[in-house]
Amino acid sequence: MAKIITNNIRKLRFEHNEMTQQKLADAVSVSRQTIVAIEKGKYSPSLEVAFKISNVFELPINLVFLYVDES
Amino acid sequence: MSYKENSILASLLITLIIWGNYALEIISLNQHQLLSIDTINSLLASAMIYTILFEIVSQSTVAIFKHKEANEKDDERDKHIAMRSNSYAYHILLIGVVFTVFYIAQPNWASLVFSSPVLTKEYEIINLVIIFAVASEVTRLSAKFLAYRRGF
């Protein structure tokens, strides 16, 4: 079965004082549009950006990004 | 739509409208046997000038309305999208190069595909190059626009 990369970024942003997409984008040096695309699952970030996002939330990368069955 | 989507869409529409109009004019003049080197030079010059003018106006307008995003540098996603779109456009240009070389090397066969009784061979080749250059640019811009809209 095919697997996809999903993430909990939207949920984590709200758990971190409702962090805005722009603030997260600035923290990891990408555009807000890229954060939007990552949250919607339209773009899989590089490993470096994935680690940067995990560092912002102070969580291991596997709790932010998930590799799950498509269904 | 984001600044980049607006900017790409503006360039795509300008390319399609101006160079589409150029192509239709050439075809129409050729059908009515009114095509000459002077008219081609005039059409080519006006198409280039209009492209530059409309690009300046449209890109400035988009930048004014989306001034916050306009100053952002390209990030990794922008670079990936650009690389993928350039790759598609490169293939179209490569086909154009092969076709143009074939056209020059095999004039008898090539004239079955694209020729005008009025134009010199140089001008036929110029138009052939323009066709593939415009096709590759439309491919590049369309691929970019779709990638930003749909993701990849």
Backbone of each chain as ProteinMPNN parsed JSONL, in Angstrom:
{"seq_chain_A": "MAKIITNNIRKLRFEHNEMTQQKLADAVSVSRQTIVAIEKGKYSPSLEVAFKISNVFELPINLVFLYVDES", "coords_chain_A": {"N_chain_A": [[0.848, -1.21, 0.0], [0.444, 2.243, -0.762], [2.349, 4.889, 0.724], [2.163, 7.993, 2.51], [3.382, 11.319, 3.349], [2.401, 12.983, 6.168], [1.489, 15.667, 8.441], [1.571, 17.307, 11.686], [1.518, 20.011, 11.934], [-0.299, 22.175, 11.875], [-1.94, 21.685, 14.122], [0.022, 21.747, 16.107], [0.904, 24.373, 15.938], [-1.273, 25.777, 16.96], [-1.241, 24.825, 19.515], [1.009, 26.049, 20.446], [0.649, 28.727, 21.558], [-1.087, 29.691, 19.558], [0.49, 30.141, 17.253], [1.377, 32.014, 14.401], [1.232, 31.329, 10.828], [3.052, 32.876, 9.462], [4.916, 33.537, 11.422], [6.036, 31.051, 12.013], [7.061, 30.509, 9.486], [9.007, 32.525, 9.264], [10.689, 31.67, 11.302], [11.794, 29.351, 10.279], [12.909, 30.128, 7.949], [11.491, 30.143, 5.439], [8.918, 30.854, 2.958], [5.604, 32.125, 3.793], [3.742, 30.955, 2.165], [4.904, 28.525, 1.586], [4.779, 27.231, 4.051], [1.995, 27.037, 4.225], [1.543, 25.288, 2.076], [2.929, 23.022, 3.007], [1.47, 22.374, 5.327], [-0.987, 21.704, 4.178], [-0.289, 19.413, 2.944], [0.618, 19.519, 0.38], [3.197, 19.891, -0.295], [6.25, 18.337, 0.356], [8.639, 19.011, 2.681], [12.245, 19.697, 2.652], [14.696, 17.676, 4.382], [16.168, 19.284, 6.073], [14.52, 21.576, 6.505], [12.366, 20.254, 7.66], [13.535, 19.365, 10.056], [14.114, 21.855, 11.176], [11.531, 22.861, 11.612], [10.611, 21.0, 13.462], [12.37, 21.61, 15.548], [11.47, 24.158, 16.239], [9.056, 23.561, 17.467], [10.034, 22.081, 19.462], [10.102, 19.282, 19.464], [10.577, 15.741, 18.699], [11.316, 14.807, 15.311], [9.662, 12.794, 14.276], [7.281, 13.109, 15.556], [6.209, 15.296, 14.525], [6.184, 15.076, 11.743], [4.631, 12.521, 9.87], [4.787, 9.244, 8.532], [2.614, 7.602, 6.805], [0.069, 5.086, 5.926], [-1.717, 5.584, 2.883], [-4.508, 5.392, 2.916]], "CA_chain_A": [[0.0, 0.0, 0.0], [1.23, 3.479, -0.872], [2.445, 5.68, 1.956], [2.297, 9.438, 2.3], [3.881, 12.096, 4.49], [1.46, 13.979, 6.707], [2.121, 16.383, 9.555], [0.706, 17.881, 12.735], [1.973, 21.399, 12.119], [-1.436, 23.062, 12.187], [-2.315, 21.417, 15.516], [1.126, 22.198, 16.97], [0.925, 25.847, 15.951], [-2.31, 26.242, 17.886], [-0.803, 24.471, 20.879], [2.093, 26.969, 20.806], [0.086, 30.088, 21.635], [-1.663, 30.047, 18.249], [1.566, 30.691, 16.415], [0.904, 32.255, 13.022], [2.021, 30.695, 9.764], [4.149, 33.798, 9.133], [5.939, 33.426, 12.47], [6.723, 29.783, 11.77], [7.826, 30.679, 8.237], [10.202, 33.327, 9.587], [11.579, 30.88, 12.163], [12.496, 28.308, 9.513], [13.43, 30.784, 6.733], [10.767, 29.865, 4.184], [7.803, 31.793, 2.811], [4.35, 31.679, 4.413], [3.087, 30.076, 1.182], [5.497, 27.185, 1.718], [4.172, 26.642, 5.264], [0.619, 26.685, 3.835], [1.621, 24.087, 1.228], [3.344, 21.883, 3.856], [0.321, 22.03, 6.185], [-2.025, 21.058, 3.368], [0.255, 18.177, 2.383], [0.904, 19.703, -1.041], [4.639, 19.935, -0.484], [7.058, 17.679, 1.388], [9.847, 19.846, 2.82], [13.535, 19.017, 2.738], [14.996, 17.181, 5.727], [16.643, 20.419, 6.862], [13.356, 22.371, 6.926], [11.588, 19.408, 8.572], [14.209, 19.441, 11.365], [13.938, 23.22, 11.715], [10.148, 22.956, 12.108], [10.577, 20.195, 14.7], [13.079, 22.373, 16.59], [10.61, 25.267, 16.682], [8.063, 22.995, 18.388], [10.802, 21.336, 20.476], [9.627, 17.889, 19.436], [11.29, 14.919, 17.717], [10.762, 14.969, 13.962], [8.617, 11.791, 14.002], [6.007, 13.538, 16.148], [5.704, 16.41, 13.702], [5.909, 14.495, 10.419], [4.273, 11.106, 9.964], [4.82, 8.497, 7.273], [1.483, 6.699, 7.071], [-0.633, 4.535, 4.765], [-2.519, 6.608, 2.205], [-5.911, 5.293, 3.296]], "C_chain_A": [[0.878, 1.253, 0.0], [1.214, 4.256, 0.45], [2.623, 7.154, 1.615], [2.864, 10.109, 3.557], [2.795, 13.081, 4.917], [2.163, 14.708, 7.854], [1.079, 16.95, 10.517], [0.977, 19.366, 12.936], [0.83, 22.324, 12.531], [-1.83, 22.937, 13.677], [-1.234, 21.977, 16.463], [1.212, 23.721, 17.041], [-0.089, 26.38, 16.96], [-1.958, 25.925, 19.341], [0.335, 25.374, 21.375], [1.583, 28.409, 20.711], [-0.453, 30.59, 20.294], [-0.64, 30.764, 17.368], [1.058, 30.878, 14.981], [1.791, 31.521, 12.024], [3.23, 31.56, 9.425], [5.289, 33.681, 10.146], [6.742, 32.129, 12.295], [7.608, 29.879, 10.524], [9.11, 31.454, 8.499], [11.215, 32.509, 10.4], [12.367, 29.839, 11.372], [12.99, 28.813, 8.152], [12.807, 30.261, 5.438], [9.619, 30.87, 4.094], [6.547, 31.241, 3.494], [3.619, 30.71, 3.48], [3.614, 28.644, 1.271], [4.947, 26.482, 2.951], [2.733, 26.199, 4.954], [0.625, 25.373, 3.045], [2.007, 22.848, 2.046], [2.161, 21.431, 4.71], [-0.766, 21.273, 5.412], [-1.556, 19.732, 2.759], [0.543, 18.28, 0.897], [2.394, 19.708, -1.329], [5.34, 19.237, 0.679], [8.37, 18.438, 1.523], [11.122, 19.006, 2.81], [13.737, 18.571, 4.186], [15.409, 18.336, 6.645], [15.466, 21.257, 7.382], [12.49, 21.568, 7.895], [12.2, 19.442, 9.981], [14.034, 20.819, 12.002], [12.548, 23.386, 12.308], [10.02, 22.188, 13.429], [11.254, 20.932, 15.849], [12.229, 23.518, 17.126], [9.603, 24.754, 17.711], [8.714, 22.175, 19.527], [10.299, 19.905, 20.624], [10.503, 17.079, 18.492], [10.564, 14.972, 16.365], [9.599, 13.997, 13.677], [7.28, 12.114, 14.672], [5.392, 14.71, 15.373], [5.313, 15.892, 12.315], [5.671, 12.998, 10.569], [4.295, 10.467, 8.582], [3.783, 7.379, 7.398], [0.889, 6.139, 5.772], [-1.592, 5.58, 4.194], [-3.986, 6.586, 2.654], [-6.14, 5.894, 4.682]], "O_chain_A": [[1.909, 1.311, 0.669], [0.222, 4.275, 1.179], [3.163, 7.505, 0.566], [2.831, 9.556, 4.656], [2.335, 13.903, 4.124], [3.304, 14.391, 8.19], [-0.108, 17.054, 10.205], [0.692, 19.911, 14.002], [0.983, 23.152, 13.428], [-2.021, 23.931, 14.377], [-1.544, 22.595, 17.482], [1.553, 24.284, 18.081], [0.196, 27.311, 17.714], [-2.326, 26.654, 20.263], [0.591, 25.454, 22.576], [2.042, 29.194, 19.881], [-0.294, 31.759, 19.944], [-0.892, 31.841, 16.827], [0.392, 30.003, 14.427], [2.926, 31.146, 12.321], [4.308, 31.041, 9.136], [6.465, 33.72, 9.786], [7.967, 32.122, 12.416], [8.741, 29.399, 10.507], [10.177, 31.081, 8.011], [12.426, 32.635, 10.217], [13.483, 29.484, 11.752], [13.432, 28.029, 7.312], [13.51, 29.975, 4.468], [9.375, 31.637, 5.026], [6.442, 30.04, 3.741], [2.965, 29.771, 3.932], [2.876, 27.681, 1.061], [4.677, 25.281, 2.915], [2.307, 25.12, 5.367], [-0.172, 24.472, 3.304], [1.483, 21.759, 1.814], [1.885, 20.235, 4.805], [-1.376, 20.334, 5.923], [-2.34, 19.019, 2.132], [0.698, 17.263, 0.22], [2.81, 19.546, -2.477], [5.054, 19.516, 1.843], [9.141, 18.501, 0.565], [11.085, 17.783, 2.941], [13.041, 19.027, 5.094], [15.056, 18.37, 7.823], [15.424, 21.604, 8.562], [11.941, 22.126, 8.845], [11.479, 19.535, 10.974], [13.832, 20.934, 13.211], [12.39, 23.979, 13.375], [9.404, 22.664, 14.383], [10.782, 20.891, 16.985], [12.26, 23.816, 18.32], [9.328, 25.425, 18.706], [8.035, 21.658, 20.414], [10.101, 19.394, 21.726], [11.112, 17.642, 17.582], [9.349, 15.159, 16.305], [8.674, 14.327, 12.935], [6.269, 11.471, 14.391], [4.223, 15.055, 15.548], [4.252, 16.226, 11.788], [6.391, 12.302, 11.284], [3.877, 11.071, 7.595], [4.04, 6.345, 8.016], [1.161, 6.636, 4.68], [-2.196, 6.358, 4.932], [-4.624, 7.633, 2.76], [-7.268, 5.901, 5.173]]}, "seq_chain_B": "MSYKENSILASLLITLIIWGNYALEIISLNQHQLLSIDTINSLLASAMIYTILFEIVSQSTVAIFKHKEANEKDDERDKHIAMRSNSYAYHILLIGVVFTVFYIAQPNWASLVFSSPVLTKEYEIINLVIIFAVASEVTRLSAKFLAYRRGF", "coords_chain_B": {"N_chain_B": [[-5.025, 34.262, -4.486], [-1.462, 33.871, -4.411], [1.387, 36.18, -4.466], [3.33, 35.166, -6.241], [1.845, 33.375, -7.821], [0.053, 35.135, -9.065], [1.877, 36.729, -10.451], [3.083, 34.881, -12.207], [0.848, 34.03, -13.651], [0.129, 36.41, -14.916], [2.348, 36.816, -16.62], [2.093, 34.526, -18.193], [-0.393, 34.913, -19.485], [0.172, 37.254, -20.915], [2.21, 36.351, -22.637], [0.813, 34.356, -24.072], [-1.293, 35.847, -25.273], [-0.046, 38.004, -26.72], [1.949, 36.722, -28.334], [0.426, 34.77, -29.454], [-1.302, 36.297, -30.94], [0.57, 37.37, -32.71], [1.263, 35.03, -34.122], [-1.21, 34.392, -35.307], [-1.548, 36.622, -36.953], [0.595, 36.312, -38.731], [-0.113, 33.879, -39.963], [-2.55, 34.606, -41.134], [-1.757, 36.713, -42.897], [-0.061, 35.25, -44.522], [-1.848, 33.458, -45.709], [-3.329, 35.212, -47.256], [-1.457, 36.002, -48.976], [0.085, 38.259, -48.373], [2.281, 38.485, -46.957], [5.409, 39.754, -46.065], [8.935, 40.498, -45.725], [9.25, 42.936, -44.483], [6.759, 43.277, -43.167], [6.879, 41.162, -41.372], [9.113, 41.887, -39.83], [8.08, 44.194, -38.694], [5.854, 43.187, -37.239], [7.204, 41.499, -35.498], [8.825, 43.267, -34.058], [6.856, 44.866, -32.822], [5.559, 42.927, -31.258], [7.6, 42.22, -29.476], [8.097, 44.67, -28.181], [5.562, 45.213, -27.032], [5.391, 43.011, -25.333], [7.457, 43.535, -23.474], [6.576, 46.018, -22.418], [3.983, 45.376, -21.352], [4.74, 43.437, -19.514], [6.274, 44.939, -17.702], [4.315, 46.714, -16.72], [2.322, 44.928, -15.705], [3.759, 43.335, -13.836], [4.644, 45.299, -12.08], [2.198, 46.222, -11.113], [1.161, 43.923, -9.839], [3.131, 43.645, -7.874], [2.699, 45.961, -6.395], [0.143, 45.528, -5.301], [0.631, 43.22, -3.841], [2.697, 43.766, -1.995], [4.025, 42.888, 0.338], [4.685, 40.179, -0.021], [6.15, 40.395, -2.315], [8.783, 41.137, -1.859], [9.963, 38.934, -0.78], [12.502, 36.441, -0.626], [13.327, 33.686, -2.859], [12.476, 30.472, -1.664], [13.236, 27.02, -0.726], [11.115, 25.534, -1.853], [10.22, 27.176, -3.937], [12.5, 27.089, -5.513], [12.589, 24.36, -6.193], [10.236, 24.131, -7.684], [10.824, 25.887, -9.777], [13.029, 24.554, -10.911], [11.862, 22.161, -11.815], [9.963, 23.118, -13.664], [11.633, 24.435, -15.478], [12.94, 22.238, -16.441], [10.951, 20.884, -17.935], [10.517, 22.861, -19.888], [13.007, 22.891, -21.077], [13.053, 20.451, -22.445], [11.185, 20.934, -24.453], [12.506, 22.965, -25.829], [14.709, 21.525, -26.679], [13.549, 19.714, -28.478], [12.815, 21.618, -30.321], [15.323, 22.497, -31.228], [16.307, 20.163, -32.469], [14.344, 19.842, -34.431], [14.717, 22.215, -35.898], [17.323, 21.925, -36.839], [16.922, 19.677, -38.447], [15.207, 20.835, -40.259], [16.886, 22.649, -41.55], [18.835, 20.954, -42.559], [17.446, 19.121, -44.151], [15.886, 20.337, -46.469], [13.937, 19.7, -48.419], [12.156, 17.789, -47.33], [11.437, 19.136, -45.065], [10.053, 21.365, -45.999], [7.542, 20.44, -46.437], [6.369, 20.532, -44.019], [6.552, 23.144, -42.904], [6.473, 26.027, -44.553], [6.835, 28.995, -46.561], [5.909, 30.651, -49.52], [6.726, 33.216, -49.854], [8.554, 33.988, -47.922], [12.085, 34.208, -47.091], [14.519, 31.619, -46.516], [15.855, 32.128, -44.117], [14.056, 33.651, -42.639], [11.989, 31.879, -42.338], [13.221, 30.079, -40.648], [13.692, 31.73, -38.453], [11.051, 32.122, -37.568], [10.379, 29.523, -36.947], [12.099, 29.045, -34.796], [11.063, 30.933, -33.025], [8.502, 29.859, -32.576], [9.104, 27.505, -31.102], [10.47, 28.643, -28.957], [8.48, 30.212, -27.761], [6.654, 28.185, -27.183], [8.132, 26.719, -25.303], [8.381, 28.6, -23.27], [5.698, 29.003, -22.567], [5.125, 26.449, -21.644], [6.888, 26.335, -19.439], [5.89, 28.405, -17.779], [3.234, 27.554, -17.402], [3.61, 25.087, -16.133], [4.831, 25.954, -13.792], [2.789, 27.533, -12.685], [0.74, 25.631, -12.272], [2.071, 23.967, -10.47], [2.321, 25.64, -8.233], [-0.386, 26.025, -7.664], [-1.509, 23.442, -7.342], [0.384, 22.032, -5.941], [3.187, 19.764, -5.355]], "CA_chain_B": [[-3.777, 33.783, -5.093], [-0.263, 34.509, -3.86], [2.111, 37.079, -5.378], [4.0, 34.388, -7.291], [0.815, 32.862, -8.735], [-0.411, 36.273, -9.864], [2.968, 37.149, -11.325], [3.238, 33.865, -13.253], [-0.361, 34.067, -14.486], [0.219, 37.613, -15.757], [3.336, 36.541, -17.68], [1.538, 33.495, -19.081], [-1.426, 35.526, -20.324], [0.833, 38.189, -21.844], [2.889, 35.534, -23.66], [-0.186, 33.707, -24.931], [-2.067, 36.822, -26.065], [0.785, 38.758, -27.681], [2.593, 35.848, -29.329], [-0.676, 34.11, -30.174], [-1.738, 37.287, -31.927], [1.642, 37.401, -33.722], [1.126, 33.823, -34.946], [-2.433, 34.517, -36.115], [-1.282, 37.642, -37.99], [1.492, 35.706, -39.734], [-0.896, 32.888, -40.713], [-3.533, 35.339, -41.935], [-1.057, 37.397, -43.99], [0.458, 34.221, -45.42], [-2.986, 32.933, -46.479], [-3.739, 36.237, -48.219], [-0.238, 36.293, -49.742], [0.496, 39.64, -48.084], [3.415, 38.391, -46.045], [6.701, 40.205, -46.581], [9.94, 40.61, -44.669], [8.952, 44.176, -43.738], [5.633, 43.066, -42.238], [7.358, 40.276, -40.298], [9.961, 42.703, -38.942], [7.199, 45.104, -37.956], [5.09, 42.382, -36.269], [8.148, 40.987, -34.5], [9.218, 44.396, -33.2], [5.734, 45.275, -31.965], [5.327, 41.857, -30.271], [8.635, 42.313, -28.429], [7.884, 45.911, -27.404], [4.354, 45.024, -26.213], [5.709, 42.044, -24.264], [8.242, 44.236, -22.443], [5.727, 47.029, -21.767], [2.944, 44.735, -20.541], [5.404, 42.767, -18.384], [6.626, 45.973, -16.717], [3.083, 47.228, -16.096], [1.633, 43.888, -14.923], [4.573, 42.923, -12.678], [4.613, 46.416, -11.125], [0.867, 46.236, -10.502], [1.089, 42.792, -8.899], [4.027, 43.946, -6.747], [2.065, 47.01, -5.566], [-0.96, 44.933, -4.528], [1.151, 42.16, -2.951], [4.038, 44.272, -1.702], [4.691, 42.136, 1.412], [5.261, 38.937, -0.58], [7.01, 40.697, -3.466], [10.19, 41.272, -1.462], [10.486, 37.684, -0.216], [13.44, 35.684, -1.473], [12.884, 32.328, -3.182], [12.906, 29.435, -0.723], [13.512, 25.716, -1.369], [9.969, 25.119, -2.668], [10.271, 27.983, -5.167], [13.603, 26.583, -6.34], [12.16, 23.058, -6.733], [9.23, 24.375, -8.728], [11.536, 26.484, -10.912], [13.849, 23.509, -11.544], [10.978, 21.227, -12.522], [9.373, 23.815, -14.816], [12.715, 24.643, -16.446], [13.239, 20.938, -17.06], [9.936, 20.672, -18.974], [10.763, 23.82, -20.97], [14.244, 22.457, -21.743], [12.716, 19.381, -23.392], [10.527, 21.559, -25.615], [13.56, 23.657, -26.582], [15.535, 20.488, -27.304], [12.793, 19.274, -29.652], [12.92, 22.732, -31.267], [16.675, 22.479, -31.817], [16.362, 19.002, -33.377], [13.458, 20.136, -35.563], [15.328, 23.284, -36.705], [18.477, 21.321, -37.532], [16.323, 18.844, -39.483], [14.641, 21.772, -41.243], [17.999, 23.223, -42.33], [19.579, 19.868, -43.224], [16.581, 18.415, -45.108], [14.915, 21.352, -46.897], [12.835, 19.145, -49.222], [11.182, 17.178, -46.41], [10.983, 20.133, -44.097], [9.111, 22.303, -46.613], [6.205, 19.846, -46.334], [5.845, 20.843, -42.682], [6.476, 24.57, -42.612], [7.156, 26.85, -45.544], [6.067, 30.088, -47.149], [6.49, 31.003, -50.818], [7.191, 34.608, -49.814], [9.66, 34.182, -46.988], [13.38, 33.581, -47.329], [14.738, 30.512, -45.569], [16.255, 32.67, -42.816], [12.86, 34.09, -41.899], [11.25, 30.665, -41.941], [13.93, 29.524, -39.486], [13.412, 32.641, -37.32], [9.704, 31.833, -37.049], [10.428, 28.19, -36.341], [12.744, 29.225, -33.487], [10.097, 31.661, -32.174], [7.438, 28.907, -32.185], [9.568, 26.625, -30.014], [10.803, 29.478, -27.784], [7.212, 30.563, -27.107], [6.095, 26.933, -26.631], [8.861, 26.353, -24.08], [8.047, 29.591, -22.234], [4.329, 28.7, -22.116], [5.248, 25.224, -20.851], [7.547, 26.679, -18.17], [4.984, 29.199, -16.94], [2.07, 26.718, -17.047], [4.058, 24.095, -15.138], [5.042, 26.696, -12.536], [1.488, 27.939, -12.152], [0.062, 24.424, -11.778], [2.777, 23.479, -9.272], [1.948, 26.504, -7.104], [-1.808, 25.841, -7.344], [-1.828, 22.069, -6.917], [1.448, 21.434, -5.141], [3.813, 18.609, -6.0]], "C_chain_B": [[-2.588, 34.565, -4.526], [0.38, 35.428, -4.907], [2.707, 36.3, -6.55], [2.995, 33.856, -8.309], [0.304, 33.972, -9.639], [0.63, 36.688, -10.899], [3.125, 36.179, -12.507], [2.047, 33.904, -14.21], [-0.33, 35.272, -15.429], [1.182, 37.377, -16.924], [2.798, 35.54, -18.693], [0.507, 34.102, -20.03], [-0.818, 36.477, -21.353], [1.498, 37.42, -22.989], [1.875, 34.941, -24.629], [-0.883, 34.715, -25.835], [-1.193, 37.492, -27.13], [1.374, 37.85, -28.757], [1.574, 34.999, -30.071], [-1.187, 35.015, -31.276], [-0.712, 37.393, -33.069], [1.494, 36.213, -34.688], [-0.099, 33.925, -35.86], [-2.254, 35.522, -37.25], [-0.436, 37.057, -39.12], [0.704, 34.73, -40.608], [-1.875, 33.591, -41.65], [-2.871, 36.028, -43.14], [-0.531, 36.399, -45.016], [-0.662, 33.663, -46.31], [-3.424, 33.918, -47.559], [-2.57, 36.708, -49.093], [0.208, 37.75, -49.587], [1.744, 39.671, -47.206], [4.692, 38.878, -46.733], [7.676, 40.324, -45.403], [9.688, 41.859, -43.821], [7.821, 43.968, -42.726], [6.05, 42.162, -41.075], [8.202, 41.057, -39.305], [9.103, 43.612, -38.069], [6.414, 44.351, -36.875], [5.984, 41.903, -35.129], [8.535, 42.097, -33.511], [8.074, 44.784, -32.274], [5.437, 44.213, -30.903], [6.338, 41.958, -29.129], [8.407, 43.532, -27.548], [6.668, 45.762, -26.488], [4.617, 44.061, -25.06], [6.436, 42.745, -23.129], [7.363, 45.224, -21.675], [4.69, 46.397, -20.834], [3.54, 44.009, -19.332], [5.731, 43.785, -17.289], [5.378, 46.426, -15.963], [2.454, 46.164, -15.189], [2.437, 43.492, -13.682], [4.611, 44.033, -11.621], [3.287, 46.437, -10.392], [0.731, 45.125, -9.46], [1.933, 43.089, -7.659], [3.427, 45.01, -5.825], [0.981, 46.39, -4.686], [-0.488, 43.865, -3.537], [2.55, 42.539, -2.47], [4.765, 43.497, -0.604], [5.398, 40.891, 0.862], [6.286, 39.228, -1.674], [8.491, 40.749, -3.105], [10.796, 39.991, -0.898], [11.434, 36.99, -1.193], [12.855, 34.31, -1.773], [13.365, 31.358, -2.111], [13.042, 28.103, -1.475], [12.36, 25.251, -2.269], [9.959, 25.879, -4.005], [11.347, 27.441, -6.114], [13.259, 25.228, -6.964], [11.186, 23.236, -7.891], [9.902, 24.939, -9.983], [12.349, 25.427, -11.664], [12.995, 22.559, -12.382], [10.397, 21.871, -13.788], [10.426, 24.049, -15.9], [13.056, 23.347, -17.166], [12.24, 20.632, -18.183], [10.214, 21.569, -20.186], [12.001, 23.423, -21.773], [13.946, 21.381, -22.789], [12.041, 19.931, -24.648], [11.578, 22.264, -26.482], [14.445, 22.66, -27.329], [14.859, 19.951, -28.563], [12.894, 20.349, -30.747], [14.257, 22.753, -31.976], [16.781, 21.346, -32.838], [15.544, 19.296, -34.638], [14.081, 21.186, -36.485], [16.534, 22.75, -37.488], [17.976, 20.464, -38.698], [15.809, 19.727, -40.627], [15.731, 22.335, -42.151], [18.674, 22.128, -43.168], [18.76, 19.179, -44.319], [15.499, 19.36, -45.644], [13.723, 20.777, -47.67], [11.741, 18.539, -48.34], [10.558, 18.25, -45.519], [9.942, 21.078, -44.69], [7.679, 21.765, -46.604], [5.538, 20.248, -45.021], [5.599, 22.333, -42.51], [7.212, 25.339, -43.696], [6.218, 27.94, -46.063], [6.713, 30.454, -48.472], [7.126, 32.393, -50.809], [8.466, 34.763, -48.993], [10.962, 33.56, -47.465], [13.572, 32.513, -46.251], [15.091, 31.022, -44.17], [15.029, 33.052, -41.988], [11.967, 32.921, -41.507], [11.884, 30.071, -40.683], [13.679, 30.399, -38.25], [12.05, 32.304, -36.706], [9.621, 30.461, -36.397], [11.023, 28.274, -34.925], [11.783, 29.927, -32.524], [9.004, 30.713, -31.685], [7.893, 28.069, -30.995], [9.958, 27.426, -28.763], [9.529, 29.831, -27.023], [6.595, 29.314, -26.46], [6.804, 26.555, -25.329], [8.539, 27.318, -22.944], [6.639, 29.329, -21.679], [4.344, 27.438, -21.246], [5.818, 25.525, -19.469], [6.581, 27.406, -17.233], [3.77, 28.379, -16.491], [2.448, 25.714, -15.962], [4.258, 24.753, -13.782], [3.71, 27.021, -11.881], [0.756, 26.739, -11.548], [0.723, 23.9, -10.499], [2.411, 24.329, -8.046], [0.497, 26.284, -6.697], [-2.072, 24.479, -6.718], [-0.83, 21.486, -5.942], [2.077, 20.288, -5.899], [4.582, 17.797, -4.974]], "O_chain_B": [[-2.693, 35.75, -4.207], [-0.025, 35.45, -6.069], [2.604, 36.718, -7.703], [3.253, 33.88, -9.512], [0.141, 33.773, -10.843], [0.311, 36.958, -12.057], [3.28, 36.6, -13.653], [2.216, 33.823, -15.427], [-0.714, 35.168, -16.594], [0.87, 37.697, -18.07], [3.015, 35.681, -19.897], [0.529, 33.838, -21.232], [-1.236, 36.506, -22.51], [1.366, 37.788, -24.157], [2.047, 35.01, -25.846], [-1.048, 34.468, -27.03], [-1.564, 37.539, -28.303], [1.311, 38.165, -29.946], [1.828, 34.559, -31.192], [-1.468, 34.573, -32.39], [-1.081, 37.492, -34.24], [1.589, 36.372, -35.905], [-0.031, 33.585, -37.042], [-2.739, 35.312, -38.362], [-0.71, 37.275, -40.3], [0.828, 34.742, -41.832], [-2.012, 33.216, -42.815], [-3.366, 35.936, -44.263], [-0.549, 36.658, -46.219], [-0.462, 33.426, -47.501], [-3.841, 33.513, -48.644], [-2.684, 37.677, -49.843], [0.65, 38.384, -50.545], [2.198, 40.731, -46.774], [5.008, 38.459, -47.846], [7.278, 40.258, -44.24], [9.883, 41.848, -42.606], [7.905, 44.419, -41.584], [5.63, 42.37, -39.937], [8.039, 40.918, -38.093], [9.357, 43.779, -36.876], [6.316, 44.812, -35.738], [5.589, 41.898, -33.963], [8.564, 41.888, -32.299], [8.285, 45.007, -31.082], [5.099, 44.555, -29.769], [5.983, 41.802, -27.961], [8.509, 43.451, -26.324], [6.721, 46.133, -25.315], [4.13, 44.264, -23.948], [6.084, 42.577, -21.961], [7.392, 45.269, -20.445], [4.531, 46.814, -19.686], [2.932, 43.966, -18.262], [5.5, 43.536, -16.105], [5.377, 46.512, -14.735], [2.096, 46.452, -14.047], [1.87, 43.331, -12.601], [4.61, 43.756, -10.422], [3.25, 46.647, -9.179], [0.251, 45.352, -8.349], [1.511, 42.821, -6.534], [3.626, 44.963, -4.611], [0.897, 46.675, -3.491], [-1.133, 43.635, -2.514], [3.475, 41.729, -2.532], [5.995, 43.447, -0.604], [6.536, 40.59, 1.221], [7.177, 38.419, -1.933], [9.351, 40.445, -3.932], [11.983, 39.948, -0.575], [11.204, 36.957, -2.402], [11.995, 33.821, -1.041], [14.522, 31.41, -1.695], [12.972, 28.065, -2.703], [12.592, 24.649, -3.318], [9.718, 25.296, -5.062], [11.148, 27.344, -7.325], [13.593, 24.972, -8.121], [11.297, 22.586, -8.93], [9.596, 24.528, -11.102], [12.361, 25.402, -12.895], [13.355, 22.202, -13.503], [10.348, 21.245, -14.847], [10.152, 23.885, -17.089], [13.414, 23.351, -18.344], [12.633, 20.175, -19.256], [10.161, 21.129, -21.335], [12.042, 23.594, -22.991], [14.513, 21.394, -23.882], [12.289, 19.461, -25.758], [11.546, 22.173, -27.709], [14.874, 22.911, -28.455], [15.51, 19.755, -29.589], [13.036, 20.039, -31.93], [14.325, 22.998, -33.181], [17.286, 21.548, -33.942], [15.986, 19.036, -35.757], [13.991, 21.07, -37.707], [16.728, 23.089, -38.655], [18.529, 20.514, -39.797], [15.963, 19.397, -41.803], [15.536, 22.481, -43.358], [19.035, 22.345, -44.325], [19.322, 18.705, -45.306], [14.324, 19.204, -45.312], [12.617, 21.312, -47.584], [10.552, 18.751, -48.577], [9.355, 18.269, -45.261], [9.051, 21.545, -43.981], [6.722, 22.526, -46.745], [4.312, 20.3, -44.92], [4.544, 22.736, -42.02], [8.441, 25.307, -43.753], [4.994, 27.821, -46.009], [7.937, 30.56, -48.55], [7.964, 32.704, -51.656], [9.341, 35.563, -49.323], [10.966, 32.535, -48.146], [12.889, 32.504, -45.227], [14.687, 30.435, -43.166], [14.98, 32.803, -40.784], [11.28, 32.959, -40.486], [11.187, 29.62, -39.774], [13.48, 29.89, -37.147], [11.913, 32.212, -35.486], [8.892, 30.261, -35.426], [10.517, 27.657, -33.987], [11.697, 29.563, -31.351], [8.622, 30.756, -30.516], [7.173, 27.934, -30.006], [9.794, 26.944, -27.642], [9.494, 29.762, -25.794], [6.082, 29.371, -25.343], [6.164, 26.125, -24.369], [8.434, 26.907, -21.788], [6.416, 29.422, -20.472], [3.652, 27.373, -20.229], [5.31, 25.042, -18.457], [6.468, 27.071, -16.054], [3.328, 28.49, -15.347], [1.709, 25.515, -14.998], [3.903, 24.187, -12.748], [3.523, 26.814, -10.682], [0.218, 26.825, -10.444], [0.047, 23.454, -9.572], [2.216, 23.796, -6.953], [0.175, 26.349, -5.511], [-2.763, 24.367, -5.705], [-1.147, 20.556, -5.2], [1.582, 19.877, -6.948], [5.183, 16.78, -5.317]]}, "name": "protein", "num_of_chains": 2, "seq": "MAKIITNNIRKLRFEHNEMTQQKLADAVSVSRQTIVAIEKGKYSPSLEVAFKISNVFELPINLVFLYVDESMSYKENSILASLLITLIIWGNYALEIISLNQHQLLSIDTINSLLASAMIYTILFEIVSQSTVAIFKHKEANEKDDERDKHIAMRSNSYAYHILLIGVVFTVFYIAQPNWASLVFSSPVLTKEYEIINLVIIFAVASEVTRLSAKFLAYRRGF"}
